[in-house]
Amino acid sequence: MNTDTDIQLSGPFKATDGSGRAHDIKAIRIFDEGYGVIDVYVDFAAAIDATLYKDKTLIGQVLTRLRGLGYVGPDFGHGDLGLQDKKLIVLEAPEEFNAFAASKGWKDLAAEFDEGDDA
């Protein structure tokens, strides 16, 4: 789960899905750098239902956790369906998330290109 390229935003916590099932979440993390859109990885302790990435109740609890850590902005959508896994959901953060991610050490690689563009 944690590698040299990960920034852990949250440690373990419990979240409940729309059907009332409790899930142990191990961590919420992002990669330490990227271009614009940030994928947010939610790691689960046990295998999850393949459609949990669409569960509004569970995603709402993940967002509540992130907002408690300082994120201010709109809700997330789900990430690419090919990224979803049996112990992982991937959410796609809106642009407003970038400032929060940067405060945690994320580097926007696209910003390097913007610096030299004076046109």
Secondary structure, 3 states (H helix, E strand, C coil): CCCCCEEEEECCEEEECCCCCEEEEEEEEEECEECCCCEEEEEECCCCCCCHHHCHHHHHHHHHHHHHCCCCCCCCEECCHHHCECCEEEEECCCCHHHHHHHCCCEEHHHHHHHCCCC
